[in-house]
Amino acid sequence: MHNISLSDRGIRWVASATLLAAPAFDLVVSGGSFTWWHGIAMLLSTYPGLTAFLGWDPVYTLVDYKTCDLSERNQCGTLPYQLDAAIGNHPIPRNEYDHSLAGSRHGATRKKG
């Protein structure tokens, strides 16, 4: 089950890219050798990268926390589903466990409240 919002995914992608780019930039600019901090930064980049890709954070699951919900534009689901909700197309999942764009329909006349 997904538990990461679209904005949370974006922050995680930026964090992962930064943790990968910083050591790469340092190696290119300084022309130095690979050190322990390069390896640690690259290793640490895997967690935010994987969780952003999957849309699921195991730590959030352990503490029963979600950054997404069932509101109009901050829905839990796959990345295409979340993007569809964010632009206002109001995807409605066909069932409780499948929050994918393929497994949804659009509800233009969805009631608010």
N, C-alpha and C positions, 0 to 999 in steps of 0.2 A: 504494500500500500504506500502511495506517495505521501510525503509529509513536508516537502520543501516548496515554497512559493517561487514564482517566477523571478522576483527581485532577489530572493535568497540564492537562487541558482546563479544569477548574474554576478552577485558579490563573490560567490565561490569560484566562478570561472576567472574573475579578475585576480583573486588571491592565488589561484593555481598558476595562472599565467605569469604573475609577478614572481612567484617562488621558482619558476622555471627560467624566466628571462634574466633575473638578477645574476645568478651564477654564470649563465651563458654570456651575458654582456661583460661581466668581469673578466672572464677568460679571453674573450676576443679583444677587449680594450687593453688589458694589462699584458696579454700574451704569456701569462704565467701558467703554472701547472695546476692541475686539479687538486683541491685541498679538501679537508674534512667538511668545511662549511658548505662547499658546493654540493657535496653528496647529501648532506642533511637537508638543505633547502630543496633539492630535487626530490628527495624521498618524502618530505613533508607536503609537497605539491600534489601528491597522489590522492590524499584524502579529500581535499576540497574538490579536486577534479572529478574523482569517481562519484562523489555524492551529488555533484551538480549534474553529471551525466545521467545518473540513475533516478534522480529526483527523490531519493530516499536517504535519510541519515539514521544510522543505527543508534547513535547517542540520543537523538530526538525520540526514537521509539522506546528506548529504555526509560526515559523520563516522561513518556506519554505527552509529547509536545509537537505541535505543527505550526509552521509559519504560513500555511495556506488554509483555506476554509472552503465553504460552499457559497460564498458571496458571488456576486455577478462577475467581477473581474479578477478575483484572487482565488481561483479554484485549484484544488489538488488534481494532479493528473500528469499525463505525459507532456513533454515539452510542446508538441503541436497543439494539444488540447489546451494547455495554459496560454499559449499565444493566441489561440482562437478566442478564448474567454477575455483576454486582455484587450483585444481590439474591439470587443463588444458584440461578438456574434452569438453569445449566450448558448454555448453547448450544454446539452442536458444528457447526462449519462443514461444509457439504457438500463443499467443495473448498478448495484452498489459497489461492486469490485472492479468494474471496467471503466476507468476514466481515461479512455483514449479517444482520439478524434474519430477513428474508424468505428468505435463502439458508441457513438453519441448521435444525437439529432439536434437540430437547432430550434430554439424556441423563441421566435420573434415576439410572441404574445405572452411571454412569461409574466406572471403576476409578481409584483414587488411586495415584499413584506414578509 
